[in-house]
Every structure is written in structure tokens, then in C-alpha cells.
Amino acid sequence: MNESARVFGWREWPFRIVADEQFARVWADRSELRLELDRRIRRLKAVPHSTVQVIWADFGAGKSHTLRRLEAICRDDEDGRLLPVYTDIPVGAIGMIDLYRRLMGSLQADLLSAISERARAVPKRRPTTPGARDLLQALKLLGSEDTGGQALAAEWMQASPGLPHLKSVKAYGISGRIEDDLRVVEVVTELLSLIRESRAGSSLVWLIDEFQRVADVPVRKREAFAKSIVSLFNSCPVGLHFVLSFSVAQQSMALALLPPDLQSRAKTFPMLMMPQMSREDCFTFSEDLFDAFRIQARAERSFPFTAEALNHVIADLEDDGRGVATPRLLMERLETVLFEVFDTSQGSEMILPIEVDTASSVMARIRSRS
């Protein structure tokens, strides 16, 4: 991959179809959306209560990248008051415990260490629920010198089905495993309380992607999940910010999947809708993306295409997509064209920048194989 990237003047291949934490720091075009994200982060740090935000977009419009961007902004912020965790709704059977497992798998080690230290530092703390008491005990074990206790506590907090062995759990002073949604709500509520105590004034920003997947499970499970996530939010009046993203064709479908109690709490932040991309947006997006990965800056920002060839590729994409272009479709098209050029030039000198006639013939070959 790096060999092909260098041929086109990039240090790394710039097209990422799946969002990741590092690529989120690259932002192409959509300057208004970038400014809106910055505004929302400033607002989050100012509000004295927990909040709910909703991001809606059609498939491939960049919502996962936007969530990752929010995660990166929070991580890079110097005051460290917003602690981001990115998860997604698991495919298939869904319950609060499934989402909890995603949460625990995403918490950073230094944060767990800080709350473990906090749990040990307040020996007279009196939690009010069984889940809170068990979490405190697990955190104390996690910070102890008992390696067996450390391993059991870590396993208990991950809540893998049937683990740890129940006798071992009770032998270490924990009443039971995390096996139902009620216990999850108790554990996470106490977890958030400890986070705020260990890092004064901090809040957890829980970025939950693919929320539309809740529609794929039976109504009974969906209603139980909705009840649990509302219960968690109500148990945390401060220190919890949900950012929920939906990939659905219509905005009304996103709202229909959001529990009514969360809908009413989402009014502090209007729904963030990902804008469709015009031809001009696509062109600027491409140039910004190319620039972000260049080994050396170039005056011809459309390189490795000519400006005319890049416009031609974008126009062809609009025709194929019935006038609708998304960042994902655009990156897929650019990647396909460039790999075709790279592959067909093996053993001969590659002629750059790519001209309109070359781009047109390359796309014709690609279509003929489809």
C-alpha cells in the first residue's frame, strides 16, 4: 500500500472506507460541519447536566468519521474534561449488557487505573445498589497486589457470558456476575460517579454508532433495551453525554427508533444532519484529502489528477449515484481509478497527472468488468 501511495506523492494511502481514530484527525471539506462540531464540544463543556445528541445521515455520508472526529477533539483538548468512548450497537441480539461489553472494551487503561485508585482511596464509601458495591470491590481487587484477584476483577468487569466462575466471584467478595440490564445500569452509574470523583468536573462522552441496528431485533428486546438506556441516563443527571448516530434513509426513521424519553432530552442540541455533497463539495473534499497525505505540498491541488480529470471522475460518480455523492462513494471511486492506473502501468512509466481521456478510458474498463 505504501508503494502505491508514494507513486502518487503520498506518504500513506489516503482513502479509508472504515473510520478509525487516527484518520478522524483528517478533515476534508465540509467546513461548516467542522465548525459545528467545535461549537458542540464547547457547549458540552459548559452545560451543567447530562445531554443527548443525535446524528443522522444516509449510509456512507460520514457519520462514523464524524463520531471519531468528536472523539479526537475530546482526546486532544488540553483540559481533559470530556472523556470520549466510541462504541457501536452490536449486530444481532441486543441488550444493555451487549453495549456495556463494548463500553468496557473501549475504556482506556489509564482511566480504569484512576477510578481503581479512587475506589481504594475512599474506604467508607457506601454504594446504594448491589452493582455499585460489586464494582467497588472489583476495582479494589484490580488495584491490589493479588494477581488472582486482579485477573478475576478484570474478567468480571468485561461481563463475558458465564465468566468468571460464580464460586470464584463470591470468594473474592463480589455477589454475582454482570448478567442482566439492571445490573449494568447499576455498574455504569457507579462507574460514572467514580470517574467524576477521580477527575473533577469531567464527563463521559459516549459515542454510540449504528443505533439504527436496534430496529433489527424483536420488539420485546428493543423495548427492554430502550427502558434500560433511559434508566441509565436518568440515573446520571450529570456527567454523561450520549451522542447517538443513525444511518437511515429518512430523518423520521431515526426519531422513531429513539426512545421518547431520550427524544425529549435531545432538544438542547438540535439533530445534526450530515449534508449531501455537491459537485463542488466533492472537488474540495478530494483536494483537501490529497493535501493531508502529501509528502510535499503542491500548487496543483488536484494532483495526481488534472483538475479537469478530477471533475470528470466526480461527474461520472454523480451519474452512477443518481446525483447523490457521499464521502464513502467518492473515496471508493477515486481509489478504484487510481489502482487501475497503478496496476496497468506496471513495467512502464506512469504518466501523471492523469488526464481526462485517461480517466475516461480507465472508468470504461472498470465498468466493463462489473
DAQUI-V914677 format. One record per residue. N is the residue number from 1. RES is the residue in one letter. NEAR is the number of other ideal C-beta (glycine too) atoms within 8 Angstrom. D_FIRST is the distance of its C-alpha to the first C-alpha in whole Angstrom. Layout:
# DAQUI-V914677
((N/RES/NEAR/D_FIRST) (N/RES/NEAR/D_FIRST))
This chain:
# DAQUI-V914677
((1/M/6/0) (2/N/8/4) (3/E/6/5) (4/S/11/5) (5/A/13/6) (6/R/10/9) (7/V/8/10) (8/F/10/11) (9/G/10/13) (10/W/12/11) (11/R/8/10) (12/E/8/8) (13/W/10/7) (14/P/11/10) (15/F/9/11) (16/R/8/12) (17/I/6/14) (18/V/5/16) (19/A/9/18) (20/D/8/17) (21/E/8/19) (22/Q/5/17) (23/F/10/16) (24/A/12/20) (25/R/7/20) (26/V/9/19) (27/W/7/21) (28/A/11/21) (29/D/8/25) (30/R/12/27) (31/S/6/29) (32/E/7/32) (33/L/10/30) (34/R/10/29) (35/L/8/33) (36/E/9/34) (37/L/12/32) (38/D/9/33) (39/R/8/36) (40/R/12/36) (41/I/13/35) (42/R/8/38) (43/R/9/40) (44/L/12/39) (45/K/9/40) (46/A/5/43) (47/V/8/45) (48/P/3/47) (49/H/6/46) (50/S/13/43) (51/T/12/42) (52/V/13/40) (53/Q/12/37) (54/V/14/36) (55/I/14/33) (56/W/13/33) (57/A/13/30) (58/D/11/29) (59/F/7/26) (60/G/8/23) (61/A/12/25) (62/G/12/23) (63/K/14/26) (64/S/10/23) (65/H/11/21) (66/T/15/25) (67/L/15/26) (68/R/15/23) (69/R/13/24) (70/L/15/28) (71/E/15/27) (72/A/11/25) (73/I/11/28) (74/C/12/30) (75/R/7/28) (76/D/6/28) (77/D/10/32) (78/E/4/34) (79/D/5/37) (80/G/8/35) (81/R/10/38) (82/L/13/35) (83/L/13/33) (84/P/11/31) (85/V/12/30) (86/Y/11/27) (87/T/13/28) (88/D/9/28) (89/I/13/31) (90/P/10/30) (91/V/5/30) (92/G/6/34) (93/A/7/37) (94/I/13/37) (95/G/11/39) (96/M/13/39) (97/I/12/39) (98/D/10/35) (99/L/15/34) (100/Y/13/36) (101/R/11/34) (102/R/11/30) (103/L/12/32) (104/M/10/33) (105/G/8/29) (106/S/9/28) (107/L/9/31) (108/Q/6/30) (109/A/6/31) (110/D/6/33) (111/L/10/35) (112/L/10/36) (113/S/9/38) (114/A/11/39) (115/I/13/41) (116/S/12/42) (117/E/10/44) (118/R/12/45) (119/A/14/47) (120/R/10/48) (121/A/6/50) (122/V/8/52) (123/P/5/54) (124/K/4/56) (125/R/7/54) (126/R/4/55) (127/P/9/53) (128/T/4/54) (129/T/9/52) (130/P/9/52) (131/G/15/48) (132/A/13/48) (133/R/10/50) (134/D/14/48) (135/L/16/45) (136/L/12/47) (137/Q/12/48) (138/A/12/44) (139/L/15/43) (140/K/11/46) (141/L/13/45) (142/L/13/41) (143/G/10/43) (144/S/8/45) (145/E/3/45) (146/D/7/46) (147/T/6/42) (148/G/6/44) (149/G/11/44) (150/Q/11/41) (151/A/8/39) (152/L/13/42) (153/A/14/41) (154/A/9/37) (155/E/10/38) (156/W/15/40) (157/M/11/39) (158/Q/10/36) (159/A/12/38) (160/S/7/37) (161/P/3/39) (162/G/4/42) (163/L/9/41) (164/P/9/42) (165/H/6/45) (166/L/8/48) (167/K/6/51) (168/S/9/48) (169/V/14/48) (170/K/10/51) (171/A/6/52) (172/Y/11/50) (173/G/5/52) (174/I/10/49) (175/S/7/51) (176/G/10/49) (177/R/10/45) (178/I/13/43) (179/E/7/44) (180/D/7/45) (181/D/12/44) (182/L/8/47) (183/R/12/46) (184/V/16/43) (185/V/14/44) (186/E/13/46) (187/V/14/44) (188/V/12/41) (189/T/14/44) (190/E/14/45) (191/L/10/42) (192/L/12/42) (193/S/9/45) (194/L/13/44) (195/I/15/41) (196/R/13/43) (197/E/9/46) (198/S/9/43) (199/R/11/41) (200/A/5/44) (201/G/6/44) (202/S/12/40) (203/S/14/39) (204/L/12/36) (205/V/14/34) (206/W/11/33) (207/L/14/30) (208/I/13/31) (209/D/12/28) (210/E/9/29) (211/F/13/33) (212/Q/12/33) (213/R/12/33) (214/V/12/36) (215/A/7/38) (216/D/6/36) (217/V/11/39) (218/P/5/43) (219/V/5/45) (220/R/6/46) (221/K/11/43) (222/R/12/42) (223/E/8/45) (224/A/11/45) (225/F/15/42) (226/A/10/43) (227/K/10/46) (228/S/14/44) (229/I/13/42) (230/V/11/45) (231/S/9/47) (232/L/14/44) (233/F/14/44) (234/N/8/48) (235/S/7/48) (236/C/12/46) (237/P/5/48) (238/V/9/46) (239/G/11/42) (240/L/12/40) (241/H/13/38) (242/F/13/37) (243/V/12/34) (244/L/12/34) (245/S/17/31) (246/F/14/32) (247/S/10/30) (248/V/11/33) (249/A/4/34) (250/Q/6/37) (251/Q/9/38) (252/S/6/41) (253/M/11/39) (254/A/15/37) (255/L/10/41) (256/A/6/42) (257/L/11/40) (258/L/12/41) (259/P/9/44) (260/P/6/47) (261/D/9/47) (262/L/14/44) (263/Q/9/44) (264/S/7/47) (265/R/11/46) (266/A/13/43) (267/K/6/45) (268/T/7/44) (269/F/12/41) (270/P/4/41) (271/M/11/38) (272/L/12/35) (273/M/7/34) (274/M/12/30) (275/P/8/31) (276/Q/8/30) (277/M/12/28) (278/S/6/30) (279/R/10/28) (280/E/6/29) (281/D/12/27) (282/C/13/24) (283/F/12/24) (284/T/10/24) (285/F/14/22) (286/S/14/19) (287/E/11/20) (288/D/11/20) (289/L/13/17) (290/F/14/16) (291/D/10/18) (292/A/9/17) (293/F/12/13) (294/R/11/15) (295/I/6/15) (296/Q/5/18) (297/A/5/21) (298/R/9/22) (299/A/4/25) (300/E/8/23) (301/R/8/22) (302/S/13/21) (303/F/10/18) (304/P/9/16) (305/F/11/19) (306/T/11/23) (307/A/8/25) (308/E/8/26) (309/A/15/23) (310/L/13/22) (311/N/10/25) (312/H/11/25) (313/V/14/22) (314/I/14/24) (315/A/9/27) (316/D/10/26) (317/L/13/24) (318/E/11/27) (319/D/7/29) (320/D/6/27) (321/G/10/28) (322/R/5/31) (323/G/4/31) (324/V/8/29) (325/A/13/26) (326/T/14/24) (327/P/12/21) (328/R/11/19) (329/L/11/20) (330/L/15/19) (331/M/12/15) (332/E/10/15) (333/R/11/17) (334/L/11/15) (335/E/10/12) (336/T/9/13) (337/V/14/15) (338/L/11/12) (339/F/9/10) (340/E/11/14) (341/V/12/14) (342/F/12/11) (343/D/7/12) (344/T/7/16) (345/S/10/16) (346/Q/6/15) (347/G/3/18) (348/S/5/19) (349/E/4/19) (350/M/8/17) (351/I/7/19) (352/L/7/19) (353/P/10/20) (354/I/13/19) (355/E/10/23) (356/V/9/25) (357/D/6/26) (358/T/11/22) (359/A/14/21) (360/S/9/24) (361/S/8/24) (362/V/13/20) (363/M/11/21) (364/A/8/24) (365/R/9/22) (366/I/11/20) (367/R/7/24) (368/S/6/25) (369/R/5/23) (370/S/4/24))
